Amino acid sequence: MIVTKEIITLKREVWLNTPPQPSWPAMITGVEENIFWTNLPRDGRQVLVLLENQEVSVGVSLRKGFYIADTRVLHISKESNKFYGLALPDEFKIAQERQFTRVEYPTNVLFRSGDMVAQSALVNFSAGGVLVYYVPELEKLVNSEQIITLHLDIDSLPFEVEVRMAWKKFYDGIPFAGFEYINITPFAQGKLVALSMELSKNNF
């Protein structure tokens, strides 16, 4: 378990879930004594519609895992950047331990597939995969259904590994994609584990 004040912080991304719907990403835009506010969650042109007093599950992805808590809608505003007011949960429980530590590391990355090349920006990485901006050139590589190779440098160490797209999501109208490594060597994965642990020492 982890106390709420360590999770519900301004500008942190959370995931709102009301089964059987999928989870929606939202940004915390305000924190008060017994309530926290989020923007209106969007996924492309779709928006998440909630009702007052509706029970909602809120999840947060942290370095050590995915934490969840139950809450409910206290207020609905007309301001897009302060739309849903949710009750502050008493505590969060971990729902899933991370197999690999994930670290934010902004840098340029290169994807190759046959004769095609796409450059994007890395958001974060782990020893299991990467999160990048899903630029149009990268979408063309994915749609080609050919083998894709990722090239990146982390802390002056170059890595080259085959990847496949695991998922795609929109955050504030911007497309992102998660890629997982394929057939990565134990040596390369060990290096990524060591780098992620070293770079995350000062992160929560």
N, C-alpha and C positions, 0 to 999 in steps of 0.2 A: 504494500500500500504506500501511497505518497500523498502528502497533504495538498489541499487545493491551491493554496497560495503559491506553491512552487510550480504549478501547471498553468493556472488561469492568469496569464499575463498579457499585457497590451501587445497587439500585433502578432500574437501567436496563432498559427493555423490549427483549427480543430475540425473534427469530422462529426457531423450531426446525422443520426440514424433513427428512422421511425419504421420498423419492419412492417410490411415486407419490402419497403423501398430500399434501394442501395444507399450507402453513406454519401453525404454531400460535404465538400470542403467549405469552410467559412473562416473568416478572420475575426479575431477578438478586437473590437474597436473601443471598448470601454469596460472598466471594472469598478464596481461600487461595493458597498458594504455587504449586501446580500444578493447582488445581481451582477451578471456580466452581459455585455452586448456584443452582437455579431453583425456583420453586414448581411445583406440578402444573398444567400448562397446561390450561385449560378453554375451551370454546366453547359457551356455554349449559350443557346437561347432559352434553355429551360431554367426555371427557378424552383426552389424548395418552398412549398406552401405548408405552413404550420398554423395551428389554431391556439388561442389562449388556453392555458391549463393543460395543453397536450403534453404527454410524457415523451421525453426525448432521451436518447443515449448520446453522450458526448464522448468522443475519443480523441486522444492526442498521441502523436507519434514522437517519441523521444529517443535519445541515443540508445538507451537500455531496453526499449521495447515499446509496445503500444498499450496505453493506459485508458481505461474507460470508467465512466460514472453515469448514474441516472440523474436526470434533471427534468424540469418542466418549463414550459413557456409562461413567463409572468406578464410580459408586456409585448405588444407589437406596435412599432412606430412607423411613421411614414417616411422617415429618413433612410435612404438607401445605405448609408455608411453606419447606421446605428438602428438596425431594423428589428432584430429579435432580442428581447431581454429575457435571459434564462437564469433560473435560480442557481446560486453557487452550490455545487455539491459539497458534502462534508469531506469526502475523500475519494481518491481514485484507486482502482485496483489494476494490476498489470494483467493484460489479456494475452499477451504473446511476447515471449522473450525473443530478442533479436539473435539470429544465428551469427550475424556479423555486425560489428560496430559501423554505423554510418556517419560520415563526416562531410560537412560543407567545405567545398574546395573549388572556388570559381576559377576556371581556366578554359582555354580552348581545347576542343577535341576534334578528331578527324575520323570519319567513317568512310570505308571503302567497300565497294561491291562491284566486282568486275571492272569495267572501265569508268564507273561512276564514283564520284567523290562528293562528300558533304561535310561541311564544317559547322559545328555547333558550339554551344557553351555548356560546360559542366556545371551542375548545381551542387551535387554531392556524389560521393562514391562509397562503396564498401568492398569487402572481399568477395561479394556475391554479384555486384552489378553497379550500374550508374543511373543517375537521373539527369536528363539533359533537356534543353529547349528543343521542341519538335519543329524544326524549321522545314520549309517546303522541300528543300533539296534532300533532307533526310527521309521525308515521307516517300519520295521517289525511290530511294534505295530500298525501303521496306516493301513497297509495292512491287518491286522487281522480283521478290521472292527468291533472291540469290543469297549466297553466304555473305554476311556482313562482318567486316573486321574493324575493331575499334583501336585507334591509336591515341594514347594520351601520356602526358608526363606528369608525375606527382612527386613533388619534392626533388626535382631534377633526375628522377628515375623514369625511363621510358617503359611503357607497357604496350603490347600488341596482343589482342585476344579476340576470338570470334564471339559475337553476341547475337542475341535475338530480342526483339521487342516483347516485353511482358505486359505492358499496359500503356494507355494514353489517357490523359486527363487535362481539363481546362481549369486554370486558376486565374480568376479575374480576367477571363477572356483570352488568356495566353496558353497555348498548347505546350504540355510537357510530356515526356515519355520516359518510362523506365526500361532499361535494357539489362538482361542478365547474361553473365558470361557462359560460354559453351566450351567444354573441353579445356578449361584453364589448367595449366600445369600446377602441381603442388608447390613448386618453387615460387611461381608468380603469385599464387594465392597467399602463400606464406608471407611474401613481401608486402602484399596489400593489407594483410591482417596486422603486421607490425607497424606499417605506416598509419593505418587508421587508428590504432591504439595510441601511437605517439602523438598524432595530431589532435586527438580528442581529449587529451589529458586535462585541458583547461576548459572543456565544454561540459555542459550539464548532461 
